[in-house]
């Protein structure tokens, strides 16, 4: 509690990760580290944290359409970008779909309406949305 890991400790943890990748970490040591909740891949851990934030956001707002101005919204946009390019792992794609994330552009009426609802909740008015001028029909 309140103890910051030293650089020596960080080096030791990174060495255990390296040994695992090389197949040189014993099963016993692996199990001991797993029992402590060892994070083997930092990127995996970061993705999981963002995913859990998205789950919480969805539970609170009833949808996963996070405004892109928010950090989580940028992460969601990145997941859409990766999926569109075929770079998103299938297990992650499935999990995001289970939260209700859609892969197409967010131009459908309901998604945009939900953004307007969020603006209204946050600011109490829609007058802060600027008018688009000079647009031809």
C-alpha positions as CSV (number, residue, x, y, z in Angstrom):
1,X,0.0,0.0,0.0
2,X,1.6,3.2,-1.1
3,X,4.8,1.5,-2.0
4,X,6.2,2.4,-5.4
5,X,8.1,-0.3,-7.2
6,X,11.8,0.3,-7.6
7,X,13.6,0.2,-11.0
8,X,15.3,-3.0,-9.7
9,X,11.9,-4.5,-9.2
10,X,10.6,-3.3,-12.6
11,X,13.7,-4.8,-14.2
12,X,13.0,-8.1,-12.4
13,X,9.4,-8.2,-13.6
14,X,10.5,-7.4,-17.2
15,X,13.0,-10.2,-17.0
16,X,10.2,-12.7,-16.0
17,X,8.2,-11.6,-19.0
18,X,11.2,-12.1,-21.3
19,X,11.9,-15.5,-19.8
20,X,8.2,-16.5,-20.5
21,X,8.4,-15.3,-24.1
22,X,11.6,-17.4,-24.6
23,X,10.0,-20.4,-22.9
24,X,12.6,-20.3,-20.1
25,X,10.3,-19.6,-17.2
26,X,9.5,-22.6,-15.1
27,X,5.9,-23.7,-14.7
28,X,6.2,-23.3,-10.9
29,X,7.4,-19.8,-11.2
30,X,4.8,-19.0,-13.8
31,X,2.0,-20.3,-11.5
32,X,3.4,-18.3,-8.6
33,X,3.4,-15.1,-10.6
34,X,-0.1,-15.8,-12.0
35,X,-1.4,-16.3,-8.5
36,X,-0.3,-12.7,-7.7
37,X,-2.1,-11.4,-10.8
38,X,1.0,-10.8,-12.9
39,X,0.4,-8.7,-16.0
40,X,2.2,-10.4,-18.8
41,X,1.5,-8.0,-21.6
42,X,1.2,-4.3,-20.8
43,X,-0.7,-3.6,-24.1
44,X,-3.2,-6.3,-23.1
45,X,-3.6,-4.8,-19.7
46,X,-4.2,-1.3,-21.2
47,X,-6.7,-2.6,-23.7
48,X,-8.6,-4.4,-20.9
49,X,-8.7,-1.3,-18.7
50,X,-10.1,0.7,-21.6
51,X,-12.6,-2.0,-22.4
52,X,-13.8,-2.1,-18.8
53,X,-14.2,1.7,-18.9
54,X,-16.4,1.2,-22.0
55,X,-18.5,-1.4,-20.3
56,X,-19.0,1.0,-17.3
57,X,-19.8,3.9,-19.7
58,X,-22.3,1.7,-21.6
59,X,-24.0,0.6,-18.3
60,X,-24.3,4.3,-17.2
61,X,-25.5,5.7,-20.5
62,X,-27.3,2.8,-22.2
63,X,-25.0,2.9,-25.2
64,X,-21.3,2.7,-26.1
65,X,-21.2,5.8,-28.2
66,X,-18.6,7.8,-26.3
67,X,-18.0,11.3,-27.6
68,X,-14.7,11.4,-29.4
69,X,-13.7,14.5,-27.4
70,X,-13.3,12.2,-24.4
71,X,-10.2,10.0,-24.0
72,X,-12.3,6.9,-24.0
73,X,-14.0,8.1,-27.2
74,X,-10.7,8.3,-28.9
75,X,-9.9,4.8,-27.9
76,X,-13.3,3.6,-29.3
77,X,-12.5,5.4,-32.6
78,X,-9.2,3.6,-32.7
79,X,-10.9,0.3,-32.2
80,X,-13.2,1.1,-35.1
81,X,-10.2,2.1,-37.2
82,X,-8.4,-1.1,-36.4
83,X,-11.5,-3.2,-37.2
84,X,-12.0,-1.5,-40.5
85,X,-8.4,-2.2,-41.5
86,X,-8.6,-5.8,-40.4
87,X,-6.1,-5.2,-37.5
88,X,-8.4,-5.8,-34.6
89,X,-8.2,-9.3,-33.0
90,X,-11.4,-11.3,-33.5
91,X,-11.8,-11.9,-29.7
92,X,-11.6,-8.2,-29.1
93,X,-14.1,-7.5,-31.9
94,X,-16.5,-10.0,-30.4
95,X,-16.2,-8.4,-27.0
96,X,-16.8,-4.9,-28.3
97,X,-19.8,-6.1,-30.3
98,X,-21.2,-7.7,-27.1
99,X,-21.1,-4.2,-25.5
100,X,-23.2,-2.9,-28.5
101,X,-20.4,-1.3,-30.5
102,X,-21.3,-0.9,-34.2
103,X,-18.5,-0.8,-36.8
104,X,-20.0,1.5,-39.3
105,X,-19.8,5.3,-39.2
106,X,-21.8,6.9,-36.5
107,X,-24.0,8.7,-38.9
108,X,-27.2,6.9,-38.1
109,X,-29.9,9.0,-36.5
110,X,-30.1,7.2,-33.2
111,X,-26.4,7.5,-32.5
112,X,-26.3,11.1,-33.3
113,X,-29.4,11.7,-31.2
114,X,-27.7,10.0,-28.3
115,X,-24.8,12.5,-28.6
116,X,-27.3,15.4,-28.5
117,X,-28.8,13.9,-25.3
118,X,-25.3,13.9,-23.8
119,X,-24.8,17.5,-24.8
120,X,-28.2,18.4,-23.2
121,X,-27.3,16.5,-20.0
122,X,-23.9,18.2,-19.7
123,X,-24.8,21.8,-20.6
124,X,-28.5,21.9,-20.0
125,X,-29.1,23.4,-23.4
126,X,-28.5,22.7,-27.0
127,X,-27.7,26.3,-27.8
128,X,-24.0,25.6,-27.6
129,X,-24.1,23.6,-30.8
130,X,-23.1,26.0,-33.5
131,X,-25.2,26.4,-36.7
132,X,-23.7,25.3,-40.0
133,X,-23.8,28.2,-42.3
134,X,-23.3,28.4,-46.0
135,X,-24.2,24.7,-46.5
136,X,-25.9,23.9,-49.8
137,X,-28.8,21.5,-49.8
